Amino acid sequence: MTTTKLGLTETANGQANYLNVNATFAQLNQIVQALVVDKDLSAPPGSPANEALYIVGSSPTGLWSGKAGQLAYWLTTPGNWTFIVPREGMLVYLADEDTYYSYSGSAWAVFAGGGASLPAGRSEACTYGGTANAITLTPTYGATAVSYADKDVYRFRATSSNTGATTINVNGLGAKAAVTVTGVALPAGYIRTDVETTITFDAAADSFVVGREIERGSNAGGSFTRLADGSLTCTQTLIGAITMGASGLAGLSRGNVSWTFPAAFNGSPSFSGSGVDNSNIGWVSRSSISATAITIVYFSSTATVTSSSIAPVALGYWY
């Protein structure tokens, strides 16, 4: 005889009860807090670990033949597979997908949490789709989200950078505005293709807050660092001779040096710098500055600068 709910073997007088009890304990060991190794295998693995639990694939062969969808666990002693017919509502955790599956009575499916969204604190990997400014995301491991909930976190790798204000639609639940960590519409290039992007749903604002990894780069104009909050830092080392002229200041000559920033600001940045020439310490100022370039004024105690090194720094915002 077996129990109705879980199909556990019952004991009876006159039987070798310890065998039935051991079999029941083995089943309980698998069903309670069930941890499944894999659900896509149709052939039994060659060297399963003791007590390893699997969901048999849709076209089973060998010792799993005829057991599609059943739970199969291996016991090194006595060295065989034991099968459990799943019951409706049974819940297991699938280790290789890092998600829960439930049994509907006819098939296994990703557990949707009874109408809830993602488990608290969990980040769901997604497949990227749609267009650069109208992104669609499909959870990698199935329909884990049936509604948006505050602090839901999703991550994806874009194949196109956005070119302006953007919406994101996860799992067909509806397009929501995407905003920066400062709460404004995304500027062009905020979503990158070289790193993963993480988004968090803000229920109060009914939008997705888009995170952004620190971006560092360099080109002929120098080096730059962009932050998610819009901060931008540009640096450079300018080396060479400078054409000097009168400065109007006693004992000093002056010359201009142009610097095109390695990344554009959204307005004129602040500027600082230092310099040396011909083994003398110089003074650095500016005459004009824009979002993309600056004319640096270099002062020196020598009238002829054949060799100089100027280290300028520009600080501002890229959006």
C-alpha positions, 0 to 999 in steps of 0.5 A, a space after each residue: 500500500 502507498 500513501 495517497 498524497 506522495 505515494 510513499 510505501 506503507 509498512 504492514 505487520 509481517 513484512 520486512 518493515 525495515 526495507 519499506 521504511 528505508 525506501 520511504 526515507 529515500 523518497 522523502 530525502 528526494 521530495 523534501 526540499 527537492 534539488 534537481 540536477 537537470 531536466 533535459 536528459 533523455 539518457 541516464 548519466 554515465 556516472 551519477 552522484 549518489 542521491 542525484 535527482 533528475 527530471 527525465 527528459 521527453 524522449 527517455 532511453 535505456 534505464 529511463 525508457 517509459 519514464 518521461 517527466 518522472 523524477 529519477 534518483 540514483 542510489 549507489 547502494 544498491 546501484 539502481 535508479 528509483 522513479 517517483 511519479 510527480 503529483 500536481 503542485 509538486 515543487 522542485 529547484 533546478 540547480 543548473 537553471 537556478 530556478 524553481 519548477 512546479 508540476 501542473 499535473 501533466 508537465 513541468 514548468 517554471 514556477 511563477 510564484 502563484 502570481 508573484 514576480 521574481 523571488 526577493 533579491 533575485 536578478 533574472 538574466 534575459 534575452 535582448 530583443 526589440 529595437 535600440 530604443 524600444 527594448 524587449 526582454 525575455 527571461 532566459 529560463 522562462 516566464 518567471 515574471 507574471 507582473 511587475 513588482 517593486 525592486 524586480 531586477 533584470 539583466 541583459 546584454 544589448 546588441 545596439 546602444 540606445 540613441 535617446 529616450 528608451 522603453 523596456 518591456 519584460 516578458 510582454 508585461 508592458 513597455 515602461 520608461 527607462 531612466 538613469 540612476 538620476 531619474 531622467 530619460 536615457 541619453 544616447 549611448 547610456 545602454 552599452 553593448 560591451 557590458 551587461 546592463 542591469 535594470 530595477 523596476 521602480 513601482 512608485 515611478 512605474 519605470 525601470 532604473 537602468 544601471 551602468 558600469 563605469 566606462 573608461 576609454 582613451 583615444 588621441 584626445 586622452 583618457 576619459 571616465 564616464 559614470 552612471 550619474 553623468 559625471 565625466 572626467 577627461 585627462 591628457 598629457 600634452 608634450 611638445 614645443 610651444 610658440 611663446 609671446 608676450 604675456 603682459 606680465 613681468 618676467 613671463 611669456 605665454 603660449 596657447 595649446 589646444 586640447 580636444 577632449 577625448 569625450 564630449 561634455 554636455 556643457 563647458 566643464 571645469 578645468 585645472 592643470 599643471 605643466 613644466 618646460 625646459 626644466 622650469 615649472 609653468 603655470 596653466 590657465 585657459 582662454 576659451 572652453 567648450 563642451 568639446 575642446 579648450 584653448 590652454 594658456 601656458 605661462 613660463 619664465 622662459 621666452 622659448 619653450 622647446 620642450 613642455 609637458 602639460 597635464 590638464 584635467 576637465 571635470 563635468 557631465 556627459 548628460 
